[in-house]
Amino acid sequence: MSTATKTLATARAVAQRTGPAGWVMRSVVSAHAAVILAQPVFAGVYLSGDFDALGWHATGANIVTSLGYVQLVVAVVAWVRLRRPGLFLGTLGLVAAETVQYVAGMDGALWLHLPLGVLTITGLIGQFVAVWLRPLPRTARDADDRPEATDE
Ligand code: HEM
């Protein structure tokens, strides 16, 4: 292999590695997913008769929704830097669902709160898989070369 070919191969390998914006996105989505998974557990403990767990569930709800808004900001940055709207639109849908979820929980509207909780968790797990499955592009140019990389 010639030096030029080796240099090209190295440049390609670096371009295909996830960049800083992608790593921030992955970290926020992972933290968000970890906290939301605890929510049905706290709800189950509460429904089994341990009333303290409703407080944990309420604290979890505050953390989940805050992380959702942080993820929205990161998704805007990723959209601007990488010119790929998929992660932003997915996050916008999740944040809207979590906001409705919060209000439904406060109102005790379990007919809405339970199915929406399951849907929200499923959506966030889908996003978790999408951001970890492939390297996220480093730049918009890199994204243009790899059109499938950021679309979920
Ligand atoms: C599958 C997931 C979930 C299940 C099974 C679940 C279940 C429950 C249950 C049983 C309650 C008690 C309602 C009552 O006593 O009237 C509750 C309350 C609540 N939930 Fe969830 N929930 C889930 C996910 C979430 C998520 C993701 C959020 C945040 C976005 C959230 C926010 C709340 C809030 C704010 C309350 C009211 C707490 C309070 O009264 O202090 N829940 N939930």
Boltz pocket constraint, residues with backbone or C-beta under 6 A from the ligand:
constraints:
  - pocket:
      binder: B
      contacts: [[A, 36], [A, 39], [A, 40], [A, 43], [A, 47], [A, 54], [A, 55], [A, 57], [A, 58], [A, 60], [A, 61], [A, 62], [A, 64], [A, 65], [A, 97], [A, 98], [A, 99], [A, 101], [A, 102], [A, 103], [A, 104], [A, 105], [A, 106], [A, 107], [A, 108], [A, 109], [A, 110], [A, 113], [A, 114], [A, 117], [A, 118], [A, 120], [A, 121]]
      max_distance: 6.0
